[in-house]
Structures are given as C-alpha cells and as structure tokens.
C-alpha cells in the first residue's frame, strides 16, 4: 500500500495573530483520506507521519546479510 502525506493550513482558519488550523493527512492513490489529524503550525510532516498512522515511532528497515 502506498500513501501520500500532505500538510495544509485550512483556508479561512487564520485569525488575527493566530496561525490557523493545520492538518496533516495520509491519502490513498485515489485521493481518499486514510488518516488525518490536527498538528501544530511549526510541526514537521516527517515527524508526525508515524503517530498519524498509529505507530509510536518510525520503523527502521533492517538489512539482512
């Protein structure tokens, strides 16, 4: 399964002096949303992907020799 991850600020959510509502979403190839959550304005998409998908931390690929 392949997912695309994208972060956006909701249009119209920015108030005077505030950053607005920021969302990060994981999308299937057909554009349907697999998972979505609100994040802080200064968060990095890479660091929120694992929690978004229900994993406590990214899994590292192990190389077998």
Protein Blocks (a to p, Z undefined) as FASTA:
>chain_A
ZZdddddddehiacghiabjaddddddfkopafbdcdddfkbcfklmmmmmnopabdcdd
dddZZ
